[in-house]
Amino acid sequence: MIRLHDSKMLQTLHRSLSECIPEAMKVYGSIFNIIRGNPFNLEVLVDSWPDYQTVITRPQKQEMMDDKDHYANTYHIFSKDFQKLPAILECNSVINWKQSLTIQGCQNGLNEKIKDVVAFKSIKVDYSKRFLYITEDVLKSIASNGSKLMKSNEVASSENVTFKSTNNNFKLSLLDVSHAELVNNNWKFGKNEKSLRFVKRCLQNFPGFCLLGPEGNPISWTIMEQTNELRMGYTLPEYQGRRISNIAKKLGDSFMQYLKKNNIPFYIHVEDMKEHAHKLTKSFGFHSVDCD
């Protein structure tokens, strides 16, 4: 595999991947943030250049010092050639199979190729199927290369953002690192020190939003991670249901407008059996795409 360092090569690759959306969404989002300052210290590997078939983004070596931290040890994969992919994944120089790790991708059949590789390595794998959701506006922006590659400090700050609410008891606000423990303690895959580090890092580098309740504390939220996916969405139990759905809908629309204004592509995933989550996601203008 070849490591791409040159900024022009990375921009060329990023533009090329825009033609492979939504299947390349994870890698596309990773490279979007690498070009904009690389806050997670990721690197990009390709099997050949410029006529690549497989792209992998992963943390740089110094970021993967904890063998048990699968939040940090995360790989994002896109491949045009599934036949040659297993040979790439088998290489310990590409994937450090001695660590606890996470592999993410948006291609049907990718899981089978990973299972084929680990079958000979005596490695336990947990596979989770999700449905990928994206908006038409984001797809059109990517297709037209409309996502400008800004530097991180060019994104509007929280001081410059105003969210309007039709209800004085609730208002939308951007999250900050002070909310990390609240998010982590209510995240299905969180509730530990390693996940807390990950949540803090996301909040320090990427936008997240919350709905503030009557007492001024977050009651509903979601945050963005290093591939531009909106994750960790949660509403406190006492506020779930129709009680705030209309307010959350209007304010959620405002947040998406904030992302669009700053030319930040975004998407979301929903687990297979969560029927309510599918309905809620669709109500925000997202639609499911044919890859998982």
Secondary structure, 3 states (H helix, E strand, C coil): CEEECCHHHHHHHHHHHHHHCCCCHHHHHHHHHHHCCCCCCEEEEECCCCCCCEEEEEECHHHCCCCCCCCCCEEEEEECCCCCHHHHHCCCCCCCCCCCCEEECCCCCHHHHHHHHHCCCCCCCCCCCEEEEECHHHHHHHHCCCCCCCCHHHCCCHHHCCCCCCCCCCEEEECCHHHHHHHHHCCCCCCCHHHHHHHHHHHHHCCEEEEECCCCCEEEEEEECCCCEEEEEEECHHHCCCCCHHHHHHHHHHHHHHHHHCCCCCEEEEECCCHHHHHHHHHCCCEECCCC
